Amino acid sequence: MIDNRSSASTRVVVIGGGYAGTMAANRLTKRRDVDVALINPRAEFVERVRLHQLVGGTHDAVHDFAAVLSPRVRLVVDTAVRIDAQQRAVGLISGATVAYDYLVYAVGSFGATPSMPGVAEFAYPISTLEDARRARAAVDVAPESGAVTIVGAGPTGIETAAELTEQGRGVTLVCGGELGPYLEAPARRVVGDRLRSLKVTVLDGDGDGARVVEVGAATVLLEDGREVASDVTLWTAGFAVPDLAARSGLSTDEAGRLLTDETLTSVDSPRIVAAGDSASPSGAPYRMSCQIAVPLGNLAADTVLARIDGREPKAVAPGFVGQCLSLGRRFGVYQFASKDDHATKAYVAGRSAAILKESGSGFAYGSLVFEGKRPGLMNWVPFKDTGRQGLLESARVSA
């Protein structure tokens, strides 16, 4: 069993080195008597919000962990396969175990692979670094005049389509529903107009049968019988979370996220706290995004530190600002939202939105770096989320 703590110190293990896990690990070092270990399957930090740029060839989307992680955090390059809540230990794929006094569960999410015929064999997901690199390699070897089909019209699908068309690729975007489902109608029209100006063929699923039913080696079959030629098919529809919590006998919601209370503490153990895409506070998880993963990592660390101090942790209340899409390197759309994550009619489009998008991506990464150098620097002021309180009250009444 790995246990490098000094005497009288508290061992905190963080599983997952994404935005939430890295933020939590860095913030925990604000206490000198806390030993922090971060378990992550790779020695690189992945800027997941830039994976569409990796596929498009405009960014490699990775940084050495030495640049982002506090020197007081011990990086364990391995994969967690089981959590033993009773023994307070994490089993690793290498066969080693890591002991903890407190655990931060921040395993993140990945692209869901449906059981639809041909998807596993012929489509390339791009939700992880390894997936995006394979997708980039497939695009590189395809003929320059070859057809690229992207399935899924959320942020990843939209942004990847724009990146590839700016590189001269012919792209068809199969929405399977509404283009940009989070967006309000005015912003959605701007996104559609921009994609069409870039020569992206947009197949909206509302009313024209543009839902994929099968993926082949060189075609994508739609539910209305049409076949879309495709030298490379990229799959960006849907997300799933790792099943580590469920395999470890911990309580999860229907999607597999770890069930917690509103302080991000597991309903099974006060020694386990969750953050990011894999957390399900009160069974009502926040939208998956780095926009919320960073503050949740911050707040999860605060919950652990409060418990170490013997204080009652506070309920978290992170706020949203909206959704920003890059549509190539020089154009973007910024959809504003209420703090409780409802899109409003307000939006910004064009070069200014592209700058906002780049600034937001830079801030997400930069906040981790700042916290690693000066733990305690980044603080999120909670707001009174009346919408969430109403949601939770409705759930309690239904139960």
Number of C-alpha atoms within 10 A of each C-alpha: 11 11 12 13 17 11 7 8 13 18 20 28 28 31 27 24 27 25 31 34 33 31 34 35 35 29 29 29 25 19 13 10 15 21 23 27 24 23 25 22 15 17 17 19 22 21 21 21 20 21 27 29 24 22 28 26 16 16 13 18 19 16 14 12 18 15 14 22 24 26 14 18 22 16 22 18 16 19 18 22 17 19 24 14 18 8 10 17 20 25 18 18 13 11 11 12 20 21 22 25 18 24 28 29 30 29 29 25 19 17 17 15 17 12 9 11 13 15 22 14 10 20 22 23 25 26 22 16 22 11 17 24 19 16 23 22 12 16 23 14 11 14 11 12 10 16 21 24 26 28 28 24 26 20 22 24 24 28 23 28 33 27 24 23 20 16 13 12 22 20 26 22 25 27 25 22 19 18 26 22 13 18 26 18 14 13 22 19 14 17 23 18 13 20 22 13 10 20 18 22 17 20 20 19 19 13 8 13 16 23 21 24 16 17 22 19 15 15 19 27 17 20 15 12 11 13 16 19 18 21 21 27 28 27 26 24 22 13 14 16 19 15 17 19 21 16 13 14 13 19 18 21 18 10 14 20 30 35 27 27 18 18 22 32 29 25 17 15 15 15 19 26 28 34 34 32 28 30 32 26 25 20 19 17 17 20 13 15 17 22 23 21 28 27 27 30 30 27 30 32 30 20 26 28 22 14 15 15 10 9 11 13 19 14 15 22 20 21 20 19 17 21 19 23 23 29 28 24 16 12 19 26 26 24 24 22 21 12 17 19 19 15 19 16 12 13 21 17 21 16 16 15 22 23 17 19 21 17 12 16 18 13 14 20 21 14 18 30 21 20 26 28 20 15 20 17 13 15 10 14 9 13 12 12 15 10 13 15 11 11 11 17 12 11 13 10 7 7 6
